[in-house]
Amino acid sequence: MARLAELGTATVYEASGRQGLIDLALIQVVAKSRVAGKARTVLCGQGDNTMVHACIGHIQPGEIVVLAQPESQASALIGDMLVTQMMVAGAAGVLLNGSVDTRSHESGHIWYTLHR
């Protein structure tokens, strides 16, 4: 997985036969950081992080937590406490369609967010 992160999105996408690209505008929280790993997908209710809490006990080391809700929103779906719990569980990163209320990314871990 580390090698995939080094190669970058475009190279991996081309090498995979141009399949599997999620074509969304991503905002990178930690500049120049890269991550690759298996996805731990979590479908949340709009503005409801109950399923985020439920997923934490299932995170395997190196997984990327992918949080989805019906629509992007300005209010935060996760914050410092949930980010810390995901990091302790071994998550390599997080993608979500919403906002993050956190400064935990300053620890050097890789955390991303996206907005539609």
N, C-alpha and C positions, 0 to 999 in steps of 0.2 A: 504494500500500500504506500509506503514512503516513496518508492520509485514513481508511482502514479502521480503523487503530489508534486514531485520534482518536474515531471514532464509537462504538466499543465493541462488545462481543459481542452484546448484546441487540438493538441497532439493526441490525447487519449480519445477524443471524439472521432477524429479522422481514422485512427488505427482500429476503432471498433466498428468500422463500416458506417460511420455517420448515424449511429443509433444511440438513444438514451440521453440526448442533450435536453436539459431543462432551460429553455430560452426565456429567462426572466432577468430583469435588471437587479443585480445583487449589489448591496452596499457592504463593503469589506470593513469590518470594525477595526481589526488589527492590520495596519498597512503591510503589504508584501508578505502576508502569511499565506500558507497553503495547507490544505488538508485533503486526505483521501481516506475512504473507509466505507464499510457497509452502512446502509441507512437503517435507522430505527424510526419508522414512521409513526406519527401520532396525529389523529384527527380530533381536533378540539371543537367544541361548540363555540359559537361567536362570542368572543370576549371571555371565555370560560377556560381556566387553566386546570380544571380537575383532572383531565387526562394527562397533563404534563406530570402532575404528582404521581399518577398511577404508573407512568412509564419508567420512572426513575429506578425502580426495583428490577427492571428488566434490561437496563442498559448493559451491554457487554463492552469491555475495554476496546477502545479504538473506533467505536461506532459514531456516526454523525446523526444527531437527533434532528429529524425533519418534522417541524410542527406546522400543521395546516389548520386553518379555520375558514369558514365560508367566504369571508371577505377580509382584506387587509384593514387595519384600523390604527388610529393614532395612539390609543391608550395601550399601555404595555401589557403583553401576555405573560412575560417572564421578567424577573428582576434578580437582584444579587443572590437571594436565598436559593432560588431554583437553579440558577447558573452554577452556584457553588456545589449544590447537590449533584448536578449532572457531571461536573468536573471530578468530584470525589468518586462517582460511579464509574468513571473511566471514559466518558464521552470525549471524542476528539474535536467536536465542533457542533454547532447548531445552525440550522437554517429555519427561518420562519417568515410568514407573510404577515408581519405586524411590527410592533415596536418593542424595544428592549429598554427597561429602566435599570441600568446596571453600570457599574464601573469595574466589574470583575475581569473584563477583558484586559485590564491593565496588568494582570498577573502574568501575561505572556502566553496564555492559552489562546487558541484560535476560535473566535466566535464571529459568526456572520449574521446578518439580518437582511431581509429583502422586503421591498414594498412594491405593490402593483400600481 
